[in-house]
């Protein structure tokens, strides 16, 4: 049998050769391959279902399609939409709804969160109770308001309460003056649960020493809220205010269900519902696209103002 050859020991102090750089890069690529695959899938889905329809809508707003023939018409769709009297009515109603929603739908969750934060018992139960309407499908919640709360007879919940206190009842959704306030009440009840939980998380991060110092200085409840709570949560308040504006200006499902679309004397017509009318009732997809681009620009302006203000605050 051949004798085994002895391997000479490596000299003391010798350094092992470094692995090839190609192997390191290949291993790094394999480690990140799964993450890259998920990222690419998310980007493709976002581009396909978000950016492509947006770009396609902008292109359609400068076109006109008649009997399958598409031609470029420039700004004609925008001029035609702006000259429509319903355009200004829809914007007036949308801004009115947004203003009412900021007064009620933005302020109410903040004070509900402050109230819940003061409770020492049954905190979990109360938070579930406040958040419960968010878990209901929006259509179900709105039909509940339409047929149970806003019934124009005294069988309706709100009219029954008014009649109990000998106050005049209302026709609610049949009244041009009460349509918007009634939709704001329903929208606030449906959506305030999420805002309340965000406010609660922000309130619990406020150091208790600040409230103790304010109490020692003789500050009452309202002064503590004004001088401690609001300054400590101003960034959250600004963020949710911007989200409230963007969400309420896309008002659609409330007039569609509660007011059967336009409402009495067009009192419930919103910009989003007007887009729906142009696209699906009048078969004017190009006009609907032009109106959608105008709404996009208005919301982008609000977002730019918010980003400017938040940068200054930071």
Secondary structure by P-SEA (a helix, b strand, c coil): cccbbbbcccccccccccccaaaaaaaaaaaaaaaaaaaaaaaaaaaaccaaaaaaaaaaaaccccccbbbbbcaaaaaaaaacaaaaaaaaaaaaaaaaaaacaaaaaaaaaaaaaacccaaaaaaaaaaccccccaaaaaaaaaccccccccccaaaaaaaaaccccccccccccaaaaaaaaaaaaacaaaaaaaaaaaaaaccaaaaaaaaaacccaaaaaaccccccaaaaaaaaaaaaaaaaaaccccccccccccccccccccaaaaaaaaccccccaaaaaaaaaaaaaaaaaaaaaaaaaaaaac
